[in-house]
Amino acid sequence: MDTNKLIKKYNIPAPRYTSYPTVPFWQQEQIASNDWFEAVKKTFDISNDTEGVSLYLHMPFCEKLCTYCGCNKRITVNHRVEEPYIEALMKEWDTYLKVFGSKPNIKEVHIGGGTPTFFSPENYMKLFGYIQSTSNYMEGFDFSFEGHPNNTTYEHLKAFKELGFTRVSYGVQDFDLKVQQTINRIQPYENVKRATEDARSLGFTSVNFDLVYGLPFQSIEVIENTIRKVSELMPDRIAFYSYAHVPWVSPGQRAYTEADLPSDDYKRALYERGKSMLLELGYEEIGMDHFALDGDKLLQAHKDRTIHRNFMGYTTNNTELLVGLGCSSISDAKIAYAQNIKKVEDYQKAIEADSHALTKGHLLNDSDLLLKQAILDLICKEELVLTNEIKSTLTDDDWNKLKDFQAEEVLAIHDDKVSMTEMGMTFIRNVCMVFDQRLKDSQRERGNLFSKSI
């Protein structure tokens, strides 16, 4: 099968499926707080004693704008913003504690941004000292944070280790100076090396590098040089992401033009070259975009088919309640989703006034829950059992698309089961779209909602 021909056919705007329904198709522009907290309480009561709770904290501040970035962030060099934001997070956490009615058993924590290491170690000690005093940490808890290699200090790492964190993810993106200058993220190899070695010397058991392909001025040679430098440090995990060019969402991306970006064909060649080098180094591919070394928990969960996916990406923890704290954070209570206000000042004002900052949300109906699990099975287990319930959601056109995928060796259909092929995982987002009823029902233009699928 001609993979390049398939890439041209299927490289269309598509969701990344960190949730179903995906955020653009949520039904409530303003979710009622009583509906949300009722869903949280119901899910907490069912799952707290068995699975525990996942916690995501969004730390939005950055000292410089990385122009490629599509995350929710606030650019400032004023570190006086730290304390009011920490206070708001603790007050929001208090609201959830009241809803829970008993101590939560925390299984997983992830801190994202922004630049989480914008905040001082002292403020993290304050924040997590409070969270720990109001919670129980479950056996085998998994705590991780995202760090910028330029400003993740030894003191940051030491504080996080004392707080129970064992995993750190560094945003490396690319080591080429021209690429770094174009995306306004200059970080010398020496800084990444120092941050990696510091983490390992303190006992962090997992170091992840985020790499991005498809950035302006990247070439095969640039990717090769980046992977060679990565090979000198051998992080335990690597996320090798496709650059999402969405200047209508992230105006900073207008600092360069589409003429500076690799063509679709060449962008895929960048990925294939990077992937082949990673496989040669001993990494194994996990789902979409992820690679890990033998012995890594995420790789083992993938092999055991217990891997899970949520708003934090792939994870080894399948908790049904994910609480998001901070501006723009998204929470998942299995039967409902909710997102916080995006703007920092508006978030803090809302917390001060109402003790919550909820904005859009979605209450999942039975069909949503069915298809949520179906898409999770495809994207995590790489297969899906076609139950009668799932079959009932498929139209003749949907079946024709699945048969086309089978003819193109993207997947196999046998014994009422869809199984992705190794090559077909390139097109997993396209396959998920066949089962995405909310997307099919919508008349909205996808081009200004999602990045391209490949």
C-alpha positions in Angstrom: 0.0 0.0 0.0 1.3 3.5 -0.9 1.6 5.2 2.4 2.3 8.6 0.8 -0.9 8.4 -1.1 -2.8 7.6 2.1 -1.2 10.5 3.9 -2.4 12.9 1.1 -5.9 11.4 1.4 -6.2 11.4 5.2 -4.1 14.5 6.3 -7.2 16.5 7.2 -8.2 18.4 10.3 -9.0 15.9 13.0 -9.4 15.9 16.8 -6.6 14.5 19.0 -9.2 12.6 21.1 -8.1 13.4 24.6 -11.9 13.3 25.3 -15.1 12.4 23.7 -17.0 14.4 22.9 -14.2 16.7 22.0 -14.3 20.2 23.4 -15.7 22.1 20.4 -18.8 19.8 20.5 -19.6 20.2 24.2 -23.2 21.3 24.5 -23.1 23.8 27.4 -21.3 27.1 26.9 -21.9 27.7 30.6 -22.3 24.5 32.7 -24.4 24.9 35.8 -22.2 24.5 38.9 -24.8 22.3 40.7 -24.9 19.9 37.6 -21.1 19.7 37.6 -20.5 19.2 41.3 -23.3 16.6 41.4 -21.5 14.6 38.8 -18.2 15.1 40.7 -19.8 13.8 43.9 -21.4 10.8 42.2 -18.1 9.8 40.5 -16.0 10.4 43.7 -18.3 8.2 45.8 -18.0 5.4 43.4 -14.3 5.5 42.6 -12.4 7.2 45.4 -11.8 4.1 47.5 -10.8 1.9 44.5 -9.2 4.0 41.8 -8.6 7.3 43.6 -8.5 10.8 42.0 -6.3 12.4 39.4 -5.3 16.0 39.8 -4.2 18.4 37.0 -2.9 21.9 37.8 -2.5 24.5 35.1 0.3 27.0 35.8 -0.1 29.6 33.0 2.9 32.0 33.4 5.9 32.2 31.0 8.6 34.8 30.9 8.9 34.6 27.1 6.5 33.7 24.3 7.4 30.5 22.4 5.7 31.4 19.1 5.0 27.7 18.2 3.0 27.1 21.4 -0.7 26.5 21.4 -1.1 26.3 25.2 -3.0 28.7 27.3 -0.4 31.0 28.8 0.3 34.5 30.2 3.6 36.2 29.4 5.2 38.2 32.2 8.5 38.7 34.1 6.6 39.8 37.2 6.9 37.0 39.7 4.5 38.8 42.1 1.8 37.0 40.2 2.8 33.7 41.8 1.3 34.1 45.3 -2.2 35.2 44.3 -2.4 32.4 41.8 -1.3 29.8 44.4 -3.9 31.2 46.8 -6.6 30.8 44.1 -5.6 27.2 43.5 -5.9 26.3 47.1 -9.3 28.0 47.4 -10.5 26.1 44.4 -9.2 22.9 45.9 -11.2 23.7 49.1 -14.4 23.8 47.0 -13.8 20.3 45.7 -13.0 19.1 49.2 -16.4 20.3 50.4 -18.0 18.5 47.5 -16.2 15.3 48.2 -17.2 15.2 51.8 -14.3 13.0 52.8 -10.6 12.9 52.2 -9.7 12.2 48.5 -7.2 9.4 47.7 -4.9 11.0 45.2 -3.5 8.6 42.7 -2.0 10.9 40.1 -0.9 14.5 39.8 0.4 16.3 36.7 1.4 20.0 36.6 1.3 21.6 33.1 1.4 25.1 31.7 2.6 27.6 30.6 5.9 27.1 32.3 5.3 25.4 35.7 8.9 26.1 36.7 8.1 29.8 36.5 6.9 29.3 40.1 9.3 29.1 42.9 10.1 25.9 44.8 8.8 27.7 48.0 5.4 28.2 46.4 5.1 24.6 45.4 6.1 23.5 48.9 3.3 25.7 50.2 0.7 24.5 47.6 1.4 20.8 48.0 1.9 21.0 51.7 -1.7 22.1 51.8 -2.9 19.5 49.2 -1.1 16.7 51.2 -2.6 17.8 54.5 -6.1 17.5 53.0 -5.6 14.3 51.1 -4.4 10.7 51.3 -1.7 9.6 48.7 -2.5 6.2 47.4 0.1 3.5 47.2 2.0 3.8 44.0 0.9 7.4 43.4 2.3 8.9 40.2 3.3 12.6 40.3 4.8 14.5 37.3 5.5 18.0 36.2 6.6 19.8 33.0 9.8 21.8 33.2 11.6 24.3 31.0 15.3 23.2 30.8 16.4 26.8 31.0 14.8 27.6 34.4 14.3 24.2 36.1 16.8 24.6 38.9 18.3 22.0 41.1 16.2 23.6 43.9 13.0 23.0 41.9 13.9 19.3 41.3 14.8 18.9 45.0 11.5 20.4 46.2 9.5 18.3 43.8 11.3 15.1 44.8 10.6 15.9 48.5 6.9 16.3 47.5 6.7 12.9 46.0 7.3 13.7 42.3 9.2 11.0 40.4 8.6 12.1 36.7 9.6 15.2 34.9 8.9 16.1 31.2 11.2 18.6 29.5 10.0 20.6 26.5 13.0 20.2 24.2 11.2 20.5 20.8 14.4 20.8 18.7 18.1 21.4 19.2 18.7 23.3 16.0 19.6 27.0 16.6 17.8 28.4 13.6 14.6 26.5 14.5 14.9 27.6 18.1 15.4 31.3 17.0 12.4 31.1 14.7 10.1 29.7 17.5 11.7 32.0 20.1 12.7 29.1 22.3 16.5 29.1 22.6 17.8 26.5 25.0 21.3 25.1 24.6 22.0 21.4 24.8 24.0 22.0 27.9 20.9 23.2 29.8 18.9 20.1 28.8 21.8 17.9 29.8 22.1 19.7 33.2 18.4 19.5 33.9 18.3 15.8 33.0 21.3 14.8 35.0 20.1 16.8 38.0 16.8 15.0 37.9 18.4 11.6 37.8 20.9 12.4 40.5 18.0 13.3 42.8 16.2 10.0 42.1 13.6 10.8 39.5 12.7 7.5 37.9 11.4 8.9 34.6 12.6 11.7 32.4 10.5 12.6 29.3 11.5 14.8 26.4 8.9 16.5 24.2 10.1 16.7 20.6 8.2 18.4 17.8 8.4 17.7 14.1 7.1 20.0 11.4 8.5 23.2 12.9 9.7 26.0 10.6 13.0 25.3 8.9 13.3 21.7 10.1 15.0 19.4 7.7 15.9 15.7 7.7 19.4 16.7 8.8 18.0 18.9 11.6 15.9 16.0 12.9 18.9 13.6 12.7 21.1 16.0 14.7 18.4 16.4 17.3 17.9 12.7 17.8 21.7 12.2 18.0 21.8 14.7 20.9 18.8 13.0 22.5 20.7 9.7 22.2 23.4 11.1 24.5 20.9 11.5 27.3 18.5 8.6 26.6 15.3 9.9 28.3 13.0 7.2 29.5 10.1 8.4 27.4 9.8 10.6 24.4 6.7 12.4 23.0 7.3 13.1 19.3 4.5 15.5 18.4 3.3 16.9 15.2 3.5 20.7 15.1 -0.1 22.0 15.0 -0.2 25.2 12.9 -3.3 27.0 14.2 -2.5 30.8 14.0 -6.2 31.6 14.4 -5.8 30.1 17.9 -2.2 31.1 18.6 -1.4 34.4 17.0 2.3 34.0 17.9 2.5 31.5 15.1 2.1 34.4 12.7 5.8 35.2 13.5 6.6 33.0 10.5 4.6 31.9 7.4 3.4 28.6 6.0 6.2 29.0 3.4 8.7 28.4 6.3 7.0 25.1 7.2 7.8 21.8 5.6 5.3 20.5 3.1 2.9 17.7 4.2 5.0 15.0 2.5 8.2 16.3 3.9 6.8 16.7 7.4 5.8 13.1 7.4 9.3 12.2 6.2 10.7 14.1 9.2 8.6 11.9 11.5 9.5 8.7 9.8 13.2 9.5 10.0 13.0 10.5 13.6 10.9 7.4 14.4 13.4 5.0 12.7 16.3 6.5 14.7 14.4 6.2 17.9 13.6 2.5 17.2 17.2 1.9 16.4 18.1 3.4 19.9 15.8 0.8 21.5 12.7 2.9 22.0 9.3 1.2 21.3 6.3 3.1 19.9 3.2 3.6 22.1 -0.1 4.7 20.5 0.1 8.1 19.0 3.3 10.1 19.2 4.9 8.3 22.2 8.0 6.2 22.6 9.5 4.6 25.7 12.4 2.3 26.7 12.0 -1.2 27.9 11.1 -1.2 31.6 9.1 2.0 31.5 5.7 1.8 33.1 3.9 3.4 30.2 5.3 0.9 27.8 4.4 -2.0 30.1 0.8 -0.6 30.4 0.7 -0.5 26.6 1.8 -4.1 26.3 -0.7 -5.1 29.0 -3.5 -3.1 27.3 -4.1 -1.2 30.5 -3.0 2.2 29.2 -5.4 5.0 29.5 -5.9 8.4 27.8 -7.3 11.6 29.2 -6.8 15.4 29.0 -3.2 14.8 30.2 -2.5 12.4 27.4 -1.5 8.8 27.8 -1.3 7.6 31.4 -0.9 4.4 33.3 -3.7 5.4 35.7 -7.3 4.8 34.8 -9.0 7.0 37.3 -12.6 8.0 36.5 -12.3 11.4 38.3 -9.8 13.9 37.0 -10.0 17.3 38.8 -8.4 20.3 37.0 -7.4 23.3 39.0 -6.3 26.6 37.5 -7.3 28.8 34.6 -8.4 26.8 31.4 -8.1 23.5 33.3 -10.4 20.7 32.1 -12.0 18.2 34.5 -13.5 14.8 33.7 -16.0 13.2 36.1 -16.8 10.3 33.6 -20.4 11.4 33.2 -19.5 15.1 32.7 -16.8 17.5 31.6 -16.1 21.0 32.7 -13.5 23.7 31.8 -12.4 26.7 33.8 -12.2 30.3 32.6 -9.1 30.8 30.4 -8.0 34.3 31.4 -5.9 34.4 34.5 -7.5 37.6 36.0 -11.0 36.4 35.3 -10.2 33.0 36.8 -8.9 34.5 40.0 -11.9 36.9 40.3 -14.3 34.1 39.9 -12.6 32.0 42.5 -12.6 34.9 44.9 -16.3 35.6 44.3 -17.8 32.1 43.8 -15.1 29.6 44.8 -15.2 28.1 41.4 -14.4 29.3 37.9 -16.5 27.0 35.7 -17.3 28.0 32.1 -18.1 25.5 29.4 -19.0 21.9 30.0 -20.9 18.8 28.9 -23.1 16.2 30.5 -22.6 12.9 28.7 -25.6 10.9 27.6 -25.7 7.1 27.1 -24.6 7.4 23.5 -21.6 9.7 24.5 -20.5 7.2 27.1 -20.7 4.3 24.7 -18.6 6.1 22.0 -16.2 7.6 24.6 -15.3 4.0 25.6 -15.1 2.9 21.9 -12.7 5.7 21.0 -10.6 5.0 24.1 -10.4 1.3 23.1 -9.2 2.2 19.6 -6.7 4.8 20.7 -5.3 2.8 23.7 -5.8 -0.9 22.9 -5.7 -0.4 19.1 -8.8 -2.5 18.7 -12.5 -2.3 19.2 -15.1 -5.0 19.6 -18.1 -4.1 17.4 -21.0 -4.7 19.8 -24.5 -4.4 18.6 -24.8 -1.1 20.4 -21.8 0.3 18.5 -23.0 -1.1 15.2 -26.3 0.7 15.7 -24.4 4.0 15.6 -22.8 3.3 12.2 -24.4 4.4 8.9 -23.8 2.7 5.5 -21.3 5.5 4.8 -19.5 4.7 8.0 -19.2 1.0 7.1 -17.9 1.9 3.6 -15.2 4.0 5.3 -14.2 1.1 7.5 -14.1 -1.2 4.5 -11.9 1.4 2.7 -9.6 1.4 5.6 -9.4 -2.4 5.5 -8.7 -2.4 1.8 -5.9 0.2 2.5 -4.5 -2.0 5.2 -5.1 0.6 7.9 -7.2 -1.9 9.9 -8.6 -5.3 9.8 -12.2 -6.3 10.5 -12.9 -9.8 11.7 -15.2 -11.6 14.2 -17.0 -8.3 14.9 -13.7 -6.6 15.9 -11.7 -3.8 14.4 -7.9 -4.1 14.9 -5.5 -1.4 13.8 -2.4 -2.4 11.8 1.0 -1.1 12.7 1.0 1.1 9.7 -2.6 2.1 10.3 -1.7 3.7 13.6 -0.6 6.7 11.5 -4.3 7.2 10.7 -5.8 6.4 14.1 -7.4 9.8 14.4 -9.1 9.4 11.0 -10.5 6.0 12.1 -11.8 7.5 15.4 -13.7 10.0 13.4 -15.8 7.3 11.9 -17.2 6.7 15.4 -17.5 10.3 16.4 -21.2 10.9 16.3 -20.9 14.5 17.6 -18.5 15.4 14.8 -20.7 13.8 12.1 -23.8 15.6 13.4 -22.1 19.0 13.5 -22.2 21.4 10.6 -19.2 23.3 11.9 -16.2 23.8 9.6 -13.4 21.5 10.9 -10.6 23.5 9.4 -10.6 26.2 12.1 -11.2 23.7 14.9 -8.5 21.1 14.6 -4.9 20.7 13.4 -4.2 18.2 10.6 -4.3 14.6 11.6 -0.8 13.5 10.4 
